Amino acid sequence: MSKRKICVVTGTRAEYGLLYLLMKAIETDSNLELQLIVTGMHLSSEFGLTYKTIEEDFKIDKKIEMLLSSDTHISISKSMGLAQISFAEAYEDLKPEILVVLGDRYEIFSAVSAAMIANIPIAHLDGGETTEGAFDESIRHAITKMSHLHFPCTNDYRNRVIQLGEDPSRVFNFGATGIDNIKQLSLMSREVFEQSINFRLNEKNLIITFHPVTLENSTSKEQFENLLEVLDELKNTTLIFTKANSDTDGRIINNMIDEYVTKHSEKAVGFTSLGQIRYLSALQYVDAVVGNSSSGIIEAPSFKIGTINIGDRQKGRTRTKSIIDCDNSIDSIKNAFFTLYSKEFQKALNTVQSPYGNGDTSEKILHILKTYDLSNILKKKFYDMENKNEKYQ
């Protein structure tokens, strides 16, 4: 019996971390063959050449260069075109039986578009979410319509995928793979973590991850300047910055981080990539995740720490009461910090329960990838909820 070929695509450090345990499970299963395509920021020196870290864990089957030396909308569109051509060639060579992708980034859109044309079944993780402040939402829903198996991470997201016309029998809510990492990976002690970042933690500690906003009126530069002004006023606080992705205007934010860390080296440190272990380890010792990253919505609540979520980039995602939403004005951000360090809020954190699963998501997804009948999977009909009597929840 031949092994079922499962091809996984990764283009960013964060996405790789979320796929890591699933890829390990595929790799160690005697009935499956893992194929790995690495693209996007992993291959860029500007973003840390993180493919080298991946090579320590897995064999990379294909590397697809696509990033141009700019982050304008024109260069990103050109990068998407280059990527789609190369993905088509890679699939012809690898001949995968299922393609596995996660999320909503533009390189994943290119990967899925080429797979759809090549009649390769597509399994999509983290569909059904809404991120109203970024064009990623449109990309995510487009990927959903091109995909054949769906693994959203909450029941609300599952319902939204079905609302898009996907057959409920192909939509599985097993939770978020990020929770698997928290439950299963060995995280660093405080001392080892401090050594790994070559920086001492303080009385108060924050991790700041701010990505460009593509659908908001104010610019990324203006929003990030406001955040830095508020951070500058904090006393006895270590600031750990992780840099932005290769989205439009991402380089602007990263240059601002470099300038701030250079000017405030006594309290701030910046990283192109902390990596999954160091990032999750950091969440054990910080007071909050600050910025507009999905990790503040999904992973942070499991550590019972706060999240200051700025702007609309994560608007629409399922939330716990540990999330403090604010706009990008200085006063609003200041008020968010006041709430974060209030006795009432800190006490309430002890009762926070994550809505994103129990830490066995990868195992359950693996079972579907391994056993699902692929004989008619490419035939899709639009699931019209109005003509169905049964409940789909």
N, C-alpha and C positions, 0 to 999 in steps of 0.2 A: 504494500500500500504506500503510495507516494505521499509525501508530506504536503499539507496545505501551505501555500506561500502567502505569508502576511507581510505586506510592505508598509512600513511606518515612515512618515515624512515629518521632519522637524526643522524649523527655521529660526527659533529663538531659544535662549537659555531657560526662560520661564516655562515654555511649552515642553522642552525636553525634560525638565524636572517632573512635570505632571505625567509624562508618558513613561518615565523610567521603569517603574515597577511592572507596568503592563508589558513593556518590551522584554524585561527579564523573564516574565512568566511565559511569553511566547518563545523566547530563546531556549528555555529549559524544557519545554514540552516536546516529547518525542514524536508527536504527530504533526508538529508545526515547524515551518522554516521561517525565521525572521529575516526580512530584507530591510535595510535601513538606508534612506536617502536623506542627506544633510544638505541644507541650503541656507540662503539668507544670511543673517548676522553671524551664524556659526563660522562662516568662511571669511569674515572681515576682520582685519587687524585692528580696525577702529573700535570694534565691539568685542575684542578680546580673543579672537581666534578660538572660540569655544569648541570647535570640532576636535581639538586636541584632547580635551577632557572626555569627550564622547568616545574617542578611540581607546581610552583607558578602560572603558566599560563594554564596548561593542565593536564588531567589525562593521565598518561603513561600506556599503555596496556602491553608492554613487554620491559624488559631491557635485552639486549644481550651483555654479557661480551665477549670480543674477544682480547683485547690488551695484548700482552706479555710484559715483563719488559725489552724490548730491541727494538731498532729501526733499526736493520740490515735487509738486504733483506731476510734472512732466517726467521727471526721472523715475518716479515710482511706477508710472504707467509703462514706461519703457522696460523697467525691471520685470514687471509682470509679464510682458510679452516675451522677453528673453527666457524667463523661467518656463513658460508654457511650452516653448519649443524644446527645451532641454528635458523637461519631464516626459514629453511624448517619446523622445528618443530613449530615455531611461526605461520606461515601461516596455518598450519594444524589446529591449535587451533582457530585462528581469522577468517579464511575464508574470506579474503577481496575480493571485487569485482574489485577494481583498486588499484594498488600500485603506489604511487607518490614518485619520487626521484629527487634529484637535483645534477648536476655536474658530478664529475669525480674521486672521491676518491675510494680507494681500498675496503673499507667496503661497499660502494654502489654497486660496482661490485658483491660482494658476495650476497648482498640482491637481486639484479636483477637476478643473475644466478639461485638462488633458486626459485624465482617467475616464471621465464620462464619455468622451469621444472614442476612447479605446475600448469601451464596453467592460471596464473593470469595476466590479462592485465596490462601493465606497461606504466605509463605516465612519461616522462623524461623532466625536465626543464634544460635549458642552454646547450643543445646539439649543435653540429656544430662548436664549437669554436676550435681554435688551440692554444696550449701552447707548443712550440717547445722545451723548455728547461726542460720538465718533462715528465715522462712516463704516467702522467695523461691523456695526449692527446689520447694515445692508449686505455686507459680505457674508456674515454668518448665516443669514436667512437664505441667501443664494446658494451657499454650500449645502444647506439642509435640503433644498429642492433638487440638488444634483445627487444626493446621497441615498443609500438604500437601507442602511442600518443606523439607528440613532441612539445615542447614549447621553441624554440630557441629565443634569445632576440634581434637579428637584422635580417634584410633581407639577408645579406650576410651569416649569420649562417644558416638561413632557406634553402638557396640554397645549402649549403654544406651538410645538412642533406638529401636533395633530391638527391644530387650527390651520396650519399652513398646507394641509391636505395630505399628510403622511399617514399611512396605515398604522393604527395603534398596535397591531401585532408585531411591528418592526421598531417600536419605540420603547426603550427600556430605561427606567429610572433606577440606577444602582448607586447614586451618590456621586461625589466628586473624587477624582483620583488624588487630588491634593491632600485629602484626609488620610488616604492610605500611607502617604509619606510620613505624616505626623505620627501615625500609629506604629509603623513598621521600621523606620530608619533609626539608627543610633545617632542621637544628636550630641553636640559637644557640651562639655562642662563650661562654666563661665570662664575659668582660667584658660582652658584650651581655646575657647572662642576668642578671648582677648589676644592670645598669642597669634592666632590665625589672621587677625586683622591688624596686628601690631599697634594696638590702641587700647587704652584703659577705659572701661566703662565708668560712669559717674553716678552721682546720686539719682539723677534722672537720665533716661536714655530714649532716643527715638530713632526709628528707621524711616527714611524719607524716599519714596519712589513716586516720581511725577512724570507722567507721559504727556505728549502733545495732545491738545484738544483740537479736533478737526471740524467740529460743527458748532462751536461757540463763538460769540461775537468778539470777545476780547482775545488778544493774542496769547500764545503760550508764554512768550517772554514777559508780558505784563502780569499774567497770573503767577508765574514762578517768582518774579520780583517781589510781589506782595507776600508770598509765603516766606521768602528769605528774610524780608524785613521783620516779620513776626518772630521767626526763629532766632534772629539776632538778639532779641530782647530776653530770651530765656536764660536763666541762670543755672549753674551747676548741671548742665545738660550736655551729654554727648550726642552728636548728630552723625548718623551713619547714612550716607547717600548712596543709592544705587542708580545707575544712569538709565536714561530713556532708551527706548527701542528706536529702530530705524524708520520711524514714521515721519511724516511731514513736520519739519521744524525740530526734530529730535536733537540735531546737532546744536541748536541754539541753547536748549536746556543743558546739555552736557558741557558746553563751554562755560555756562554760568556756574555749574557745579564745580568745575575745575578752578575757576576764579575764586569762588567762595571758600573752598577748602584751603587754597593757598593763602588766602588772607586770614583765615581763622583756623589755622592748623592746630591750635591748642584745644579745640573742642569739636572739630569736624574732620571726617575722613570720607573719602569717596571711592567707589568701586565700579568698574565697568560691569563686572559680574561677581556676585558673592558665591554663586553656585547653590545648588539646592540644600546641601547639608548646612553650610554656613548661614544661609538665609533663614532656614527654619530654626537653627540654633539661636540666631539673633532674636527671634520672636519670643524665646524663653526669658530674655533679659531686658527687653525694652518695655516702655510704658504704652507705646502705641505705634501703629503704622500710620504715617502721614503722607498724604498726596492723593492720588487717584488710581491706584493699582487695584486690580481684582483680588490680589492676595489679602488686602485689607478687608475685603468682603467675605472671602471664602476661607482662607487659612487662619487669619488672626483670631476669630472668635473661639477656635479650639484651644487657644492658649489663654483665653480669658483676659485678653488685653483689649484696649480701646483702638478704634480706628477713626482718624479725622479724614473724612472723605470730601475732597474739595471739588466743586463744580459738578457738571452733568455727565462726565465720562462714564460713570458706573450707574447712572440713573436707570432704574428699572430692574436691577438685580435684587434677588431675595436677600433680605437684611435681618440681622439680629439687633437687639437693643444696645449692643456694643459699638454700633456704627454711629458716629456723629457727623451728620451731613451739614455742610456749610457752603456758601458761595465763595467766589474767589476774591472778595474784598478784604482789606486788612482788618476791618472791624469784625467781620464774620469769622475770620480765621482766629482772631484773638478770643472771641467768645467761645469758639470750639475748644480751645486750650483751657479756658476757664472751666468749662464743663468736664473735660477730661480729668482734671486734677481735683475736681470736687469730691467730697466725701461720699455723697449720695451716688455718684456715678461709679466710683471705685468699688463701693459696696455691691452695687447691682451687677458688676462684672462676674461675681462669684456664681451667679445663677444662670449665666448665658449658656444656651445649648445650641450647638451647630445644627443647621437644617440640611447639611450636605453629606450625610451618610455616616457609616460606622467604621470605615477603614477597610472594607473588603470589596471595593468597587472594581479594582483591576482583575481580581479573581473571577468575578461574575461576568465582566466583559469578555475575558478570555474564553469562558465556556461558550458564549454565543458565537464568537469568532471561530471557534473550533468545531462546533456542531451544527451551525445553521445551514440548512439546505440551500445551496447556491444555484440549483438547476434552473429556477425561474425567477431569481432575485432581481434581474434587470428589468422585468416587466412591472411597471408601476402604474397604478391608477390613482387619480385624485380622490382622496377620502373626503366625501362630502358629509359633514356632520349633520346638516339639516335633514338629510334623508335617512339618518340612522336613528333607531329607537333606543339602542343600548347606550349606557353610559360609557365614557372612555376614560374616566378617572380611575 
